[in-house]
Structures are given as C-alpha cells and as structure tokens.
Amino acid sequence: MFRGGAIGLRKTLPAHEPSCPFVHAVVVVWGEYPDGASEVERVAYVAGTQLTNWLRSRPMALSPARRDALARAVQRL
C-alpha cells in the first residue's frame, strides 16, 4: 500500500516536473516503535521521535532549488 503510493507519485510527477527522482515511501510511527527505524520491502518505517535524525542521516541528493521545484509540483497534484 505505502510503496504503491510512492510508485504512483513517481508516475504522476513527471507531468508536472519532467525530471523526477526516485520516490521513497516513508511511514512515520507516532507511537511506540522500539526499532527506531527500519526498512521492509523498500518502505522505511521511522519512529516519530527519530524522524529528524533519520532525515538528516539520508544522503543529500537534490539541490535546494530542485527540492523546492519538486515540492511545488507535489502541491499542484
């Protein structure tokens, strides 16, 4: 279900932003989640208390201008 949503977004975005990067599904668990963060079948599960640290640990793949353009494209969906 979550991975399907990411795939759907990846297929839809090029109509609004021609050069769309890979879209990663992330589920934030706002409850008890002792693992902190894990990945199952290309879906990341992250405890809400760990979200900021998890996001900061990810490689920076896009420039700020590119991220802004993609954010605007998502808002237009």
C-alpha positions in Angstrom: 0.0 0.0 0.0 2.7 2.6 1.0 5.1 1.5 -1.7 2.3 1.7 -4.2 1.6 5.3 -3.2 5.3 6.1 -3.8 5.2 4.4 -7.2 2.0 6.3 -8.1 3.6 9.6 -7.1 6.7 8.7 -9.2 4.5 8.1 -12.2 2.4 11.2 -11.8 5.1 13.8 -11.0 6.7 13.9 -14.5 3.6 15.5 -15.9 4.3 18.5 -13.5 8.1 18.2 -13.2 9.8 16.4 -16.1 12.9 15.2 -14.3 11.5 13.3 -11.3 13.9 11.4 -8.9 13.1 8.2 -7.2 10.3 8.5 -4.6 10.8 6.6 -1.4 7.9 5.6 0.8 8.3 6.6 4.5 5.9 5.7 7.2 6.2 7.7 10.4 5.0 5.8 13.5 3.7 8.2 16.2 3.5 5.5 18.9 5.8 3.0 20.5 8.3 1.7 17.9 11.3 0.2 19.5 13.3 -0.3 16.3 13.5 3.5 15.8 13.9 3.0 12.1 13.8 0.0 9.7 13.1 -0.8 6.1 10.9 -3.5 4.8 10.3 -4.1 1.1 11.6 -0.7 0.2 9.4 1.1 2.7 11.1 3.0 5.6 9.4 2.9 9.0 10.6 5.6 11.3 9.6 6.4 14.9 8.2 9.9 15.1 10.8 10.8 17.8 13.6 9.7 15.4 12.3 11.4 12.2 14.5 14.5 12.3 17.6 12.4 12.9 16.6 9.9 10.2 16.0 12.6 7.6 19.3 14.2 8.4 21.1 10.9 8.0 19.9 10.5 4.5 22.2 11.5 1.6 21.6 14.9 0.2 20.7 14.1 -3.4 18.9 17.2 -4.5 19.9 20.9 -4.5 17.6 23.2 -2.5 16.3 24.7 -5.8 15.4 21.2 -7.1 13.7 20.3 -3.8 11.6 23.5 -4.0 10.6 22.7 -7.6 9.5 19.2 -6.7 7.6 20.5 -3.6 5.7 22.9 -5.8 4.9 20.1 -8.3 3.6 17.9 -5.5 1.4 20.8 -4.2 -0.1 21.1 -7.7 -1.3 17.4 -7.7 
